[in-house]
């Protein structure tokens, strides 16, 4: 998708709406998974007292 815009000179409006929706959903899922893992492991580190040094 980015290659078509950058290399082929297409405009952003030429990208199909379904591609943009897939990209947005994919980004939201990865963000939620990353945030959830971070909060989970932050709690584990906090319980073990590993964050007191910083």
PQR file with spaces between the fields and no chain letter, atoms N, CA, C, O and H, PARSE charges and radii, in Angstrom:
ATOM       1  N    UNK     1       0.832   -1.185    0.000 -0.4000 1.5000
ATOM       2  CA   UNK     1       0.000    0.000    0.000 -0.0000 2.0000
ATOM       3  C    UNK     1       0.881    1.254    0.000  0.5500 1.7000
ATOM       4  O    UNK     1       0.665    2.161   -0.804 -0.5500 1.4000
ATOM       5  N    UNK     2       1.858    1.309    0.885 -0.4000 1.5000
ATOM       6  CA   UNK     2       2.750    2.464    0.922 -0.0000 2.0000
ATOM       7  C    UNK     2       3.588    2.535   -0.356  0.5500 1.7000
ATOM       8  O    UNK     2       3.864    3.620   -0.867 -0.5500 1.4000
ATOM       9  H    UNK     2       2.033    0.572    1.538  0.4000 1.0000
ATOM      10  N    UNK     3       3.983    1.381   -0.859 -0.4000 1.5000
ATOM      11  CA   UNK     3       4.765    1.349   -2.094 -0.0000 2.0000
ATOM      12  C    UNK     3       4.009    1.935   -3.263  0.5500 1.7000
ATOM      13  O    UNK     3       4.582    2.638   -4.094 -0.5500 1.4000
ATOM      14  H    UNK     3       3.759    0.500   -0.444  0.4000 1.0000
ATOM      15  N    UNK     4       2.710    1.644   -3.329 -0.4000 1.5000
ATOM      16  CA   UNK     4       1.908    2.197   -4.426 -0.0000 2.0000
ATOM      17  C    UNK     4       1.841    3.707   -4.335  0.5500 1.7000
ATOM      18  O    UNK     4       1.882    4.397   -5.353 -0.5500 1.4000
ATOM      19  H    UNK     4       2.244    1.072   -2.653  0.4000 1.0000
ATOM      20  N    UNK     5       1.737    4.224   -3.121 -0.4000 1.5000
ATOM      21  CA   UNK     5       1.622    5.673   -2.958 -0.0000 2.0000
ATOM      22  C    UNK     5       2.966    6.346   -3.220  0.5500 1.7000
ATOM      23  O    UNK     5       3.036    7.340   -3.943 -0.5500 1.4000
ATOM      24  H    UNK     5       1.703    3.663   -2.293  0.4000 1.0000
ATOM      25  N    UNK     6       4.029    5.807   -2.632 -0.4000 1.5000
ATOM      26  CA   UNK     6       5.333    6.461   -2.753 -0.0000 2.0000
ATOM      27  C    UNK     6       6.002    6.221   -4.098  0.5500 1.7000
ATOM      28  O    UNK     6       6.485    7.160   -4.731 -0.5500 1.4000
ATOM      29  H    UNK     6       3.973    5.000   -2.044  0.4000 1.0000
ATOM      30  N    UNK     7       6.033    4.974   -4.534 -0.4000 1.5000
ATOM      31  CA   UNK     7       6.796    4.652   -5.737 -0.0000 2.0000
ATOM      32  C    UNK     7       6.020    4.887   -7.020  0.5500 1.7000
ATOM      33  O    UNK     7       6.586    5.349   -8.010 -0.5500 1.4000
ATOM      34  H    UNK     7       5.641    4.211   -4.019  0.4000 1.0000
ATOM      35  N    UNK     8       4.739    4.577   -7.016 -0.4000 1.5000
ATOM      36  CA   UNK     8       3.945    4.727   -8.233 -0.0000 2.0000
ATOM      37  C    UNK     8       3.339    6.116   -8.373  0.5500 1.7000
ATOM      38  O    UNK     8       2.769    6.440   -9.415 -0.5500 1.4000
ATOM      39  H    UNK     8       4.279    4.201   -6.212  0.4000 1.0000
ATOM      40  N    UNK     9       3.455    6.934   -7.343 -0.4000 1.5000
ATOM      41  CA   UNK     9       2.935    8.288   -7.411 -0.0000 2.0000
ATOM      42  C    UNK     9       1.431    8.390   -7.273  0.5500 1.7000
ATOM      43  O    UNK     9       0.842    9.404   -7.646 -0.5500 1.4000
ATOM      44  H    UNK     9       3.919    6.671   -6.497  0.4000 1.0000
ATOM      45  N    UNK    10       0.797    7.347   -6.740 -0.4000 1.5000
ATOM      46  CA   UNK    10      -0.650    7.404   -6.548 -0.0000 2.0000
ATOM      47  C    UNK    10      -0.979    8.329   -5.379  0.5500 1.7000
ATOM      48  O    UNK    10      -0.161    8.545   -4.485 -0.5500 1.4000
ATOM      49  H    UNK    10       1.276    6.523   -6.437  0.4000 1.0000
ATOM      50  N    UNK    11      -2.179    8.862   -5.407 -0.4000 1.5000
ATOM      51  CA   UNK    11      -2.616    9.689   -4.289 -0.0000 2.0000
ATOM      52  C    UNK    11      -3.239    8.796   -3.220  0.5500 1.7000
ATOM      53  O    UNK    11      -3.612    7.654   -3.489 -0.5500 1.4000
ATOM      54  H    UNK    11      -2.844    8.686   -6.133  0.4000 1.0000
ATOM      55  N    UNK    12      -3.346    9.327   -2.015 -0.4000 1.5000
ATOM      56  CA   UNK    12      -3.943    8.560   -0.921 -0.0000 2.0000
ATOM      57  C    UNK    12      -5.408    8.246   -1.181  0.5500 1.7000
ATOM      58  O    UNK    12      -5.933    7.250   -0.682 -0.5500 1.4000
ATOM      59  H    UNK    12      -3.043   10.255   -1.796  0.4000 1.0000
ATOM      60  N    UNK    13      -6.061    9.087   -1.956 -0.4000 1.5000
ATOM      61  CA   UNK    13      -7.472    8.837   -2.252 -0.0000 2.0000
ATOM      62  C    UNK    13      -7.656    7.660   -3.206  0.5500 1.7000
ATOM      63  O    UNK    13      -8.773    7.167   -3.364 -0.5500 1.4000
ATOM      64  H    UNK    13      -5.634    9.896   -2.361  0.4000 1.0000
ATOM      65  N    UNK    14      -6.578    7.202   -3.844 -0.4000 1.5000
ATOM      66  CA   UNK    14      -6.670    6.064   -4.762 -0.0000 2.0000
ATOM      67  C    UNK    14      -6.643    4.729   -4.024  0.5500 1.7000
ATOM      68  O    UNK    14      -6.933    3.689   -4.614 -0.5500 1.4000
ATOM      69  H    UNK    14      -5.670    7.602   -3.716  0.4000 1.0000
ATOM      70  N    UNK    15      -6.294    4.751   -2.731 -0.4000 1.5000
ATOM      71  CA   UNK    15      -6.250    3.516   -1.948 -0.0000 2.0000
ATOM      72  C    UNK    15      -7.681    3.126   -1.595  0.5500 1.7000
ATOM      73  O    UNK    15      -8.444    3.965   -1.118 -0.5500 1.4000
ATOM      74  H    UNK    15      -6.059    5.596   -2.251  0.4000 1.0000
ATOM      75  N    UNK    16      -8.055    1.879   -1.818 -0.4000 1.5000
ATOM      76  CA   UNK    16      -9.418    1.441   -1.492 -0.0000 2.0000
ATOM      77  C    UNK    16      -9.707    1.567    0.008  0.5500 1.7000
ATOM      78  O    UNK    16      -8.824    1.396    0.849 -0.5500 1.4000
ATOM      79  H    UNK    16      -7.435    1.197   -2.205  0.4000 1.0000
ATOM      80  N    UNK    17     -10.956    1.868    0.308 -0.4000 1.5000
ATOM      81  CA   UNK    17     -11.376    2.044    1.700 -0.0000 2.0000
ATOM      82  C    UNK    17     -11.175    0.756    2.490  0.5500 1.7000
ATOM      83  O    UNK    17     -10.854    0.805    3.677 -0.5500 1.4000
ATOM      84  H    UNK    17     -11.673    2.008   -0.375  0.4000 1.0000
ATOM      85  N    UNK    18     -11.359   -0.389    1.852 -0.4000 1.5000
ATOM      86  CA   UNK    18     -11.182   -1.657    2.566 -0.0000 2.0000
ATOM      87  C    UNK    18      -9.733   -1.832    3.015  0.5500 1.7000
ATOM      88  O    UNK    18      -9.488   -2.355    4.102 -0.5500 1.4000
ATOM      89  H    UNK    18     -11.620   -0.429    0.887  0.4000 1.0000
ATOM      90  N    UNK    19      -8.774   -1.406    2.202 -0.4000 1.5000
ATOM      91  CA   UNK    19      -7.367   -1.490    2.602 -0.0000 2.0000
ATOM      92  C    UNK    19      -7.086   -0.601    3.810  0.5500 1.7000
ATOM      93  O    UNK    19      -6.350   -0.988    4.718 -0.5500 1.4000
ATOM      94  H    UNK    19      -8.972   -0.981    1.319  0.4000 1.0000
ATOM      95  N    UNK    20      -7.669    0.575    3.814 -0.4000 1.5000
ATOM      96  CA   UNK    20      -7.472    1.491    4.937 -0.0000 2.0000
ATOM      97  C    UNK    20      -8.117    0.927    6.199  0.5500 1.7000
ATOM      98  O    UNK    20      -7.545    1.036    7.283 -0.5500 1.4000
ATOM      99  H    UNK    20      -8.267    0.890    3.077  0.4000 1.0000
ATOM     100  N    UNK    21      -9.298    0.328    6.074 -0.4000 1.5000
ATOM     101  CA   UNK    21      -9.954   -0.282    7.232 -0.0000 2.0000
ATOM     102  C    UNK    21      -9.152   -1.460    7.772  0.5500 1.7000
ATOM     103  O    UNK    21      -9.013   -1.613    8.986 -0.5500 1.4000
ATOM     104  H    UNK    21      -9.763    0.240    5.193  0.4000 1.0000
ATOM     105  N    UNK    22      -8.630   -2.285    6.887 -0.4000 1.5000
ATOM     106  CA   UNK    22      -7.803   -3.416    7.326 -0.0000 2.0000
ATOM     107  C    UNK    22      -6.569   -2.903    8.058  0.5500 1.7000
ATOM     108  O    UNK    22      -6.195   -3.447    9.097 -0.5500 1.4000
ATOM     109  H    UNK    22      -8.743   -2.161    5.901  0.4000 1.0000
ATOM     110  N    UNK    23      -5.938   -1.870    7.529 -0.4000 1.5000
ATOM     111  CA   UNK    23      -4.767   -1.290    8.174 -0.0000 2.0000
ATOM     112  C    UNK    23      -5.117   -0.721    9.547  0.5500 1.7000
ATOM     113  O    UNK    23      -4.361   -0.907   10.501 -0.5500 1.4000
ATOM     114  H    UNK    23      -6.242   -1.428    6.685  0.4000 1.0000
ATOM     115  N    UNK    24      -6.246   -0.033    9.657 -0.4000 1.5000
ATOM     116  CA   UNK    24      -6.655    0.554   10.932 -0.0000 2.0000
ATOM     117  C    UNK    24      -6.978   -0.524   11.962  0.5500 1.7000
ATOM     118  O    UNK    24      -6.586   -0.411   13.123 -0.5500 1.4000
ATOM     119  H    UNK    24      -6.860    0.118    8.882  0.4000 1.0000
ATOM     120  N    UNK    25      -7.687   -1.564   11.544 -0.4000 1.5000
ATOM     121  CA   UNK    25      -8.030   -2.653   12.466 -0.0000 2.0000
ATOM     122  C    UNK    25      -6.771   -3.392   12.898  0.5500 1.7000
ATOM     123  O    UNK    25      -6.611   -3.705   14.078 -0.5500 1.4000
ATOM     124  H    UNK    25      -8.005   -1.656   10.600  0.4000 1.0000
ATOM     125  N    UNK    26      -5.882   -3.672   11.961 -0.4000 1.5000
ATOM     126  CA   UNK    26      -4.623   -4.343   12.275 -0.0000 2.0000
ATOM     127  C    UNK    26      -3.808   -3.519   13.276  0.5500 1.7000
ATOM     128  O    UNK    26      -3.262   -4.064   14.236 -0.5500 1.4000
ATOM     129  H    UNK    26      -6.012   -3.418   11.003  0.4000 1.0000
ATOM     130  N    UNK    27      -3.730   -2.226   13.052 -0.4000 1.5000
ATOM     131  CA   UNK    27      -2.985   -1.351   13.953 -0.0000 2.0000
ATOM     132  C    UNK    27      -3.610   -1.325   15.336  0.5500 1.7000
ATOM     133  O    UNK    27      -2.894   -1.360   16.337 -0.5500 1.4000
ATOM     134  H    UNK    27      -4.173   -1.784   12.273  0.4000 1.0000
ATOM     135  N    UNK    28      -4.932   -1.264   15.410 -0.4000 1.5000
ATOM     136  CA   UNK    28      -5.614   -1.237   16.700 -0.0000 2.0000
ATOM     137  C    UNK    28      -5.406   -2.535   17.467  0.5500 1.7000
ATOM     138  O    UNK    28      -5.210   -2.513   18.682 -0.5500 1.4000
ATOM     139  H    UNK    28      -5.514   -1.235   14.597  0.4000 1.0000
ATOM     140  N    UNK    29      -5.446   -3.659   16.773 -0.4000 1.5000
ATOM     141  CA   UNK    29      -5.243   -4.956   17.431 -0.0000 2.0000
ATOM     142  C    UNK    29      -3.825   -5.058   17.977  0.5500 1.7000
ATOM     143  O    UNK    29      -3.634   -5.459   19.125 -0.5500 1.4000
ATOM     144  H    UNK    29      -5.605   -3.677   15.785  0.4000 1.0000
ATOM     145  N    UNK    30      -2.836   -4.705   17.178 -0.4000 1.5000
ATOM     146  CA   UNK    30      -1.450   -4.773   17.648 -0.0000 2.0000
ATOM     147  C    UNK    30      -1.201   -3.792   18.792  0.5500 1.7000
ATOM     148  O    UNK    30      -0.465   -4.113   19.724 -0.5500 1.4000
ATOM     149  H    UNK    30      -2.991   -4.380   16.245  0.4000 1.0000
ATOM     150  N    UNK    31      -1.795   -2.617   18.737 -0.4000 1.5000
ATOM     151  CA   UNK    31      -1.649   -1.654   19.827 -0.0000 2.0000
ATOM     152  C    UNK    31      -2.253   -2.208   21.109  0.5500 1.7000
ATOM     153  O    UNK    31      -1.637   -2.125   22.171 -0.5500 1.4000
ATOM     154  H    UNK    31      -2.393   -2.357   17.979  0.4000 1.0000
ATOM     155  N    UNK    32      -3.460   -2.776   21.016 -0.4000 1.5000
ATOM     156  CA   UNK    32      -4.121   -3.327   22.200 -0.0000 2.0000
ATOM     157  C    UNK    32      -3.327   -4.492   22.784  0.5500 1.7000
ATOM     158  O    UNK    32      -3.179   -4.587   24.002 -0.5500 1.4000
ATOM     159  H    UNK    32      -3.960   -2.843   20.152  0.4000 1.0000
ATOM     160  N    UNK    33      -2.817   -5.373   21.935 -0.4000 1.5000
ATOM     161  CA   UNK    33      -2.005   -6.493   22.420 -0.0000 2.0000
ATOM     162  C    UNK    33      -0.717   -6.003   23.080  0.5500 1.7000
ATOM     163  O    UNK    33      -0.335   -6.504   24.138 -0.5500 1.4000
ATOM     164  H    UNK    33      -2.937   -5.296   20.945  0.4000 1.0000
ATOM     165  N    UNK    34      -0.067   -5.060   22.485 -0.4000 1.5000
ATOM     166  CA   UNK    34       1.165   -4.515   23.053 -0.0000 2.0000
ATOM     167  C    UNK    34       0.924   -3.820   24.372  0.5500 1.7000
ATOM     168  O    UNK    34       1.692   -3.988   25.320 -0.5500 1.4000
ATOM     169  H    UNK    34      -0.378   -4.653   21.626  0.4000 1.0000
ATOM     170  N    UNK    35      -0.138   -3.039   24.438 -0.4000 1.5000
ATOM     171  CA   UNK    35      -0.464   -2.335   25.678 -0.0000 2.0000
ATOM     172  C    UNK    35      -0.831   -3.326   26.774  0.5500 1.7000
ATOM     173  O    UNK    35      -0.411   -3.170   27.921 -0.5500 1.4000
ATOM     174  H    UNK    35      -0.761   -2.902   23.668  0.4000 1.0000
ATOM     175  N    UNK    36      -1.614   -4.346   26.425 -0.4000 1.5000
ATOM     176  CA   UNK    36      -1.992   -5.362   27.407 -0.0000 2.0000
ATOM     177  C    UNK    36      -0.788   -6.119   27.934  0.5500 1.7000
ATOM     178  O    UNK    36      -0.683   -6.352   29.138 -0.5500 1.4000
ATOM     179  H    UNK    36      -1.955   -4.473   25.494  0.4000 1.0000
ATOM     180  N    UNK    37       0.122   -6.507   27.051 -0.4000 1.5000
ATOM     181  CA   UNK    37       1.348   -7.199   27.482 -0.0000 2.0000
ATOM     182  C    UNK    37       2.198   -6.295   28.366  0.5500 1.7000
ATOM     183  O    UNK    37       2.743   -6.741   29.375 -0.5500 1.4000
ATOM     184  H    UNK    37       0.036   -6.318   26.072  0.4000 1.0000
ATOM     185  N    UNK    38       2.309   -5.038   27.992 -0.4000 1.5000
ATOM     186  CA   UNK    38       3.094   -4.107   28.795 -0.0000 2.0000
ATOM     187  C    UNK    38       2.519   -3.970   30.195  0.5500 1.7000
ATOM     188  O    UNK    38       3.254   -4.042   31.180 -0.5500 1.4000
ATOM     189  H    UNK    38       1.866   -4.675   27.173  0.4000 1.0000
ATOM     190  N    UNK    39       1.206   -3.771   30.290 -0.4000 1.5000
ATOM     191  CA   UNK    39       0.590   -3.601   31.609 -0.0000 2.0000
ATOM     192  C    UNK    39       0.712   -4.869   32.443  0.5500 1.7000
ATOM     193  O    UNK    39       0.949   -4.793   33.649 -0.5500 1.4000
ATOM     194  H    UNK    39       0.609   -3.713   29.490  0.4000 1.0000
ATOM     195  N    UNK    40       0.554   -6.032   31.821 -0.4000 1.5000
ATOM     196  CA   UNK    40       0.690   -7.300   32.533 -0.0000 2.0000
ATOM     197  C    UNK    40       2.103   -7.460   33.084  0.5500 1.7000
ATOM     198  O    UNK    40       2.280   -7.768   34.263 -0.5500 1.4000
ATOM     199  H    UNK    40       0.362   -6.094   30.842  0.4000 1.0000
ATOM     200  N    UNK    41       3.091   -7.254   32.249 -0.4000 1.5000
ATOM     201  CA   UNK    41       4.472   -7.438   32.679 -0.0000 2.0000
ATOM     202  C    UNK    41       4.944   -6.320   33.603  0.5500 1.7000
ATOM     203  O    UNK    41       5.832   -6.538   34.427 -0.5500 1.4000
ATOM     204  H    UNK    41       2.947   -7.004   31.292  0.4000 1.0000
ATOM     205  N    UNK    42       4.375   -5.148   33.481 -0.4000 1.5000
ATOM     206  CA   UNK    42       4.674   -4.078   34.425 -0.0000 2.0000
ATOM     207  C    UNK    42       4.185   -4.459   35.816  0.5500 1.7000
ATOM     208  O    UNK    42       4.865   -4.206   36.810 -0.5500 1.4000
ATOM     209  H    UNK    42       3.653   -4.971   32.812  0.4000 1.0000
ATOM     210  N    UNK    43       3.002   -5.069   35.883 -0.4000 1.5000
ATOM     211  CA   UNK    43       2.480   -5.535   37.166 -0.0000 2.0000
ATOM     212  C    UNK    43       3.343   -6.630   37.772  0.5500 1.7000
ATOM     213  O    UNK    43       3.569   -6.644   38.982 -0.5500 1.4000
ATOM     214  H    UNK    43       2.449   -5.275   35.076  0.4000 1.0000
ATOM     215  N    UNK    44       3.827   -7.544   36.944 -0.4000 1.5000
ATOM     216  CA   UNK    44       4.720   -8.605   37.430 -0.0000 2.0000
ATOM     217  C    UNK    44       6.003   -7.990   37.978  0.5500 1.7000
ATOM     218  O    UNK    44       6.455   -8.366   39.060 -0.5500 1.4000
ATOM     219  H    UNK    44       3.643   -7.532   35.961  0.4000 1.0000
ATOM     220  N    UNK    45       6.587   -7.057   37.250 -0.4000 1.5000
ATOM     221  CA   UNK    45       7.817   -6.406   37.701 -0.0000 2.0000
ATOM     222  C    UNK    45       7.580   -5.614   38.979  0.5500 1.7000
ATOM     223  O    UNK    45       8.435   -5.585   39.864 -0.5500 1.4000
ATOM     224  H    UNK    45       6.219   -6.752   36.372  0.4000 1.0000
ATOM     225  N    UNK    46       6.428   -4.977   39.077 -0.4000 1.5000
ATOM     226  CA   UNK    46       6.104   -4.201   40.274 -0.0000 2.0000
ATOM     227  C    UNK    46       5.943   -5.128   41.480  0.5500 1.7000
ATOM     228  O    UNK    46       6.413   -4.816   42.574 -0.5500 1.4000
ATOM     229  H    UNK    46       5.732   -5.001   38.359  0.4000 1.0000
ATOM     230  N    UNK    47       5.278   -6.268   41.277 -0.4000 1.5000
ATOM     231  CA   UNK    47       5.087   -7.234   42.363 -0.0000 2.0000
ATOM     232  C    UNK    47       6.416   -7.812   42.846  0.5500 1.7000
ATOM     233  O    UNK    47       6.577   -8.092   44.034 -0.5500 1.4000
ATOM     234  H    UNK    47       4.897   -6.522   40.388  0.4000 1.0000
ATOM     235  N    UNK    48       7.355   -7.988   41.941 -0.4000 1.5000
ATOM     236  CA   UNK    48       8.668   -8.525   42.306 -0.0000 2.0000
ATOM     237  C    UNK    48       9.601   -7.448   42.852  0.5500 1.7000
ATOM     238  O    UNK    48      10.703   -7.752   43.307 -0.5500 1.4000
ATOM     239  H    UNK    48       7.225   -7.760   40.976  0.4000 1.0000
ATOM     240  N    UNK    49       9.167   -6.207   42.807 -0.4000 1.5000
ATOM     241  CA   UNK    49       9.986   -5.111   43.314 -0.0000 2.0000
ATOM     242  C    UNK    49      11.136   -4.733   42.403  0.5500 1.7000
ATOM     243  O    UNK    49      12.152   -4.217   42.869 -0.5500 1.4000
ATOM     244  H    UNK    49       8.272   -5.960   42.437  0.4000 1.0000
ATOM     245  N    UNK    50      10.993   -4.979   41.135 -0.4000 1.5000
ATOM     246  CA   UNK    50      12.076   -4.704   40.199 -0.0000 2.0000
ATOM     247  C    UNK    50      12.109   -3.258   39.707  0.5500 1.7000
ATOM     248  O    UNK    50      13.072   -2.849   39.060 -0.5500 1.4000
ATOM     249  H    UNK    50      10.168   -5.398   40.756  0.4000 1.0000
ATOM     250  N    UNK    51      11.084   -2.495   40.003 -0.4000 1.5000
ATOM     251  CA   UNK    51      11.016   -1.130   39.488 -0.0000 2.0000
ATOM     252  C    UNK    51      11.475   -0.094   40.503  0.5500 1.7000
ATOM     253  O    UNK    51      11.459    1.102   40.211 -0.5500 1.4000
ATOM     254  H    UNK    51      10.301   -2.827   40.529  0.4000 1.0000
ATOM     255  N    UNK    52      11.876   -0.524   41.672 -0.4000 1.5000
ATOM     256  CA   UNK    52      12.273    0.412   42.715 -0.0000 2.0000
ATOM     257  C    UNK    52      13.611    1.081   42.473  0.5500 1.7000
ATOM     258  O    UNK    52      13.924    2.083   43.116 -0.5500 1.4000
ATOM     259  H    UNK    52      11.889   -1.495   41.910  0.4000 1.0000
ATOM     260  N    UNK    53      14.400    0.552   41.567 -0.4000 1.5000
ATOM     261  CA   UNK    53      15.729    1.093   41.323 -0.0000 2.0000
ATOM     262  C    UNK    53      15.711    2.291   40.392  0.5500 1.7000
ATOM     263  O    UNK    53      16.731    2.966   40.256 -0.5500 1.4000
ATOM     264  H    UNK    53      14.146   -0.262   41.045  0.4000 1.0000
ATOM     265  N    UNK    54      14.603    2.576   39.752 -0.4000 1.5000
ATOM     266  CA   UNK    54      14.576    3.608   38.721 -0.0000 2.0000
ATOM     267  C    UNK    54      13.779    4.797   39.148  0.5500 1.7000
ATOM     268  O    UNK    54      13.655    5.761   38.393 -0.5500 1.4000
ATOM     269  H    UNK    54      13.775    2.027   39.862  0.4000 1.0000
